[in-house]
Amino acid sequence: MAKIEDRRPVGLGPGTAPIGASGGGARPLAVAASQAAAPAQPVAQPAATATVMGIPEAELTPRVRDAIMRLMGEVDQLRNELTRTRHRLAELERLADRDTLTPLYNRRAFVRELSRAMAHVERYNRASSLIYFDLNGLKEINDKHGHAAGDAALIQIGQILLDNTREVDVVARLGGDEYGVILSETDAQQGREKADHLAEAVRRRPLHWEGKTLPLDAAYGVYPLKPGEDPGSALAAADQMMYNHKLARRSARA
């Protein structure tokens, strides 16, 4: 009887395929068949979940949702109230710096700005000057024409000073009939020239009151700001220079 030889390659048993022409490794026929027959599995997509303040909507009961919405409304209301309060505080701070009669700074604000100007002079060694003005004849205006006329004179002089100075300068009513001006980046000579110009502007615009023309006049003192000096000393020195100027003018008229 003839012997039948098994000529399959060693290592290949029943149910396996020979190495293909491409030279790749053998894949079991049963595995290949099962993979071909299995349907493709869909890729899982992340579920879109609505949240309220980080809490998934599915976990919110109606009562919890209502409570959260009320809380959110209260927070928004508090935020609006805080904004209004900040605006109100800014307005109060602005009003605290203003003179009650004229469109100028008051003494408190002027001293603060004078401190800043003196610090600038000390730090950068740049000249600035202080002018101290005093309205002449205010008592006579009050006595003859009433305090309303005196107030009108004070307001008019304040406006004249504003109209004839720069935005970088500081103008204030220091009290009564006294005014202060800080001239930034201005040396003593320039300060005296500017003070004389401002005094002349006051004289050129008399007060028209109830059909009368009331002349206005002001004396001044100019003081150059010095490094290391305090605002009170600078104001006192400028005030004394203004008084000397007033006396000199009186002597000249005598």
C-alpha positions in Angstrom: 0.0 0.0 0.0 1.3 3.4 -0.9 2.0 5.8 2.1 0.4 9.2 2.0 2.8 11.9 3.3 1.7 15.1 5.0 3.6 17.8 3.1 2.2 20.8 5.0 4.9 23.0 6.6 5.9 22.1 10.1 3.9 24.1 12.7 0.7 24.3 10.6 -2.1 22.2 11.8 -5.6 21.8 10.6 -7.6 25.0 10.2 -4.5 27.2 9.4 -3.5 28.8 6.2 0.0 28.8 4.7 2.2 31.9 4.6 1.1 34.2 1.9 3.2 35.4 -0.9 3.7 38.7 0.9 5.8 37.0 3.5 3.7 38.1 6.5 2.9 36.0 9.5 0.0 33.5 9.5 -3.3 34.6 11.0 -5.6 31.8 12.3 -8.5 31.2 10.0 -11.0 31.0 12.9 -9.9 34.4 14.3 -10.0 36.1 10.9 -13.4 34.7 10.2 -14.8 35.8 13.6 -13.4 39.4 13.1 -14.9 39.6 9.7 -18.3 38.5 10.9 -18.4 40.8 14.1 -20.3 44.1 13.5 -18.4 47.4 14.1 -18.9 48.8 17.6 -20.0 52.5 17.7 -17.7 54.9 19.4 -19.3 56.3 22.6 -19.9 60.1 22.5 -19.8 62.2 25.7 -23.3 63.2 26.8 -24.1 66.9 26.7 -25.2 67.9 30.3 -26.7 71.3 31.2 -25.6 72.6 34.5 -26.7 75.4 36.8 -23.9 76.8 39.0 -22.0 73.5 38.3 -24.9 71.2 39.3 -26.1 69.0 36.5 -29.7 69.8 35.5 -30.8 66.2 35.9 -29.9 66.5 39.6 -32.0 69.7 40.2 -35.4 69.4 41.7 -37.8 72.3 41.1 -37.3 73.7 44.6 -33.5 73.6 44.3 -33.7 75.3 40.9 -35.9 78.0 42.3 -33.6 78.6 45.2 -30.5 78.8 43.0 -32.2 81.2 40.6 -33.3 83.5 43.5 -29.7 83.4 44.9 -28.3 84.3 41.5 -30.7 87.2 41.3 -29.7 88.5 44.7 -26.0 88.3 43.8 -26.7 90.3 40.6 -28.6 92.9 42.7 -25.8 93.2 45.2 -23.3 93.7 42.4 -25.4 96.5 41.0 -25.7 98.1 44.4 -21.9 97.9 44.9 -21.3 99.7 41.6 -23.8 102.4 42.6 -22.1 102.8 46.0 -18.7 103.2 44.4 -20.0 105.9 42.1 -21.6 107.6 45.0 -18.4 107.5 47.1 -16.4 108.9 44.1 -18.9 111.8 43.8 -18.8 112.5 47.6 -15.0 112.5 47.5 -15.2 115.0 44.6 -17.6 117.2 46.5 -15.4 117.1 49.6 -12.6 118.7 47.6 -14.8 121.5 46.3 -15.3 125.0 47.7 -18.9 125.6 48.8 -19.2 128.8 46.8 -16.8 129.1 43.9 -16.0 126.5 41.2 -12.6 125.9 42.8 -10.9 123.4 45.1 -11.2 124.1 48.8 -8.3 124.5 51.3 -8.2 120.8 52.2 -7.7 119.8 48.6 -5.2 122.6 47.9 -3.0 121.5 50.8 -3.0 118.0 49.4 -2.1 119.1 45.9 0.6 121.4 47.3 2.1 118.4 49.1 2.2 116.5 45.8 3.7 119.5 44.0 6.4 119.9 46.6 7.2 116.1 46.4 7.6 116.5 42.6 10.0 119.4 43.1 12.1 117.4 45.5 12.1 114.3 43.4 12.7 115.8 40.0 14.3 119.1 40.9 11.8 120.9 38.7 10.7 124.4 39.7 7.1 125.2 40.7 5.6 128.3 42.3 2.8 129.1 44.8 0.7 132.3 44.4 -1.3 133.6 47.3 -4.1 136.0 46.3 -6.2 138.3 48.5 -9.2 140.3 47.2 -9.0 143.9 48.1 -12.1 145.8 49.2 -14.4 142.8 49.9 -15.6 144.3 53.2 -16.6 147.5 51.4 -18.6 145.6 48.8 -20.4 143.6 51.6 -21.1 146.7 53.6 -22.4 148.8 50.7 -24.1 146.3 48.4 -24.8 143.3 50.7 -23.2 139.9 51.1 -24.8 138.6 47.9 -22.7 141.1 46.0 -19.6 140.0 47.9 -20.3 136.3 47.1 -20.7 137.3 43.4 -17.3 139.0 43.5 -15.7 135.9 45.0 -17.3 133.6 42.4 -16.2 135.9 39.5 -12.6 136.1 40.7 -12.5 132.3 41.1 -13.7 132.0 37.5 -11.1 134.5 36.3 -8.3 132.5 37.9 -9.6 129.3 36.3 -9.9 130.9 32.9 -6.3 132.2 32.9 -4.4 129.1 34.2 -3.6 125.8 32.7 -5.2 122.4 33.4 -2.0 121.3 35.1 -2.2 124.2 37.5 -4.2 124.1 40.8 -6.6 126.9 41.8 -8.4 127.0 45.2 -10.3 129.3 47.5 -8.4 129.1 50.7 -11.1 130.8 52.8 -12.8 134.2 52.9 -11.3 136.4 50.2 -8.1 134.4 49.8 -7.1 132.2 46.9 -4.1 129.9 46.1 -2.6 128.9 42.8 0.0 126.3 42.2 1.9 126.9 38.9 3.5 123.6 37.8 7.0 123.8 36.1 7.2 127.5 36.8 10.2 129.3 38.4 10.0 132.4 40.6 10.4 134.9 37.8 7.7 133.2 35.7 5.5 133.0 38.7 5.7 136.7 39.4 4.9 137.5 35.7 1.9 135.1 35.8 0.7 136.6 39.1 0.8 140.1 37.7 -1.1 138.9 34.6 -3.8 137.3 36.8 -4.1 140.4 39.0 -4.5 142.5 35.8 -7.2 140.1 34.5 -9.1 140.6 37.8 -8.9 144.4 37.4 -10.1 144.3 33.8 -13.3 142.6 34.8 -15.3 144.7 37.3 -18.4 143.2 38.9 -21.7 144.3 37.4 -24.2 144.2 40.2 -27.7 145.6 40.1 -26.9 148.2 37.6 -23.7 149.2 39.2 -20.1 148.5 38.2 -17.9 147.5 41.2 -14.2 147.5 40.6 -12.2 144.4 41.7 -8.6 144.2 42.8 -6.3 141.7 44.3 -2.9 141.7 46.0 -0.6 138.6 45.7 2.6 137.0 46.9 4.7 134.5 44.9 6.7 131.9 46.6 9.0 129.3 44.8 8.5 125.8 46.2 11.5 124.3 47.9 12.6 120.7 48.3 12.0 119.4 51.9 9.7 122.2 53.0 6.2 121.5 54.4 3.1 122.9 52.8 2.2 125.0 55.9 5.5 126.8 55.8 5.1 127.5 52.1 1.6 128.9 52.5 2.7 131.1 55.4 5.6 132.5 53.4 3.4 133.2 50.4 0.8 134.8 52.7 3.5 137.1 54.1 4.7 138.1 50.7 1.1 138.9 49.7 0.8 141.1 52.8 4.0 142.9 51.9 2.7 143.5 48.4 -0.5 144.9 49.8 1.4 147.3 52.0 3.7 148.4 49.2 0.7 149.2 47.0 -1.0 151.2 49.8 2.2 153.2 50.4 2.5 153.9 46.6 -1.0 155.3 46.6 -0.5 157.5 49.6 
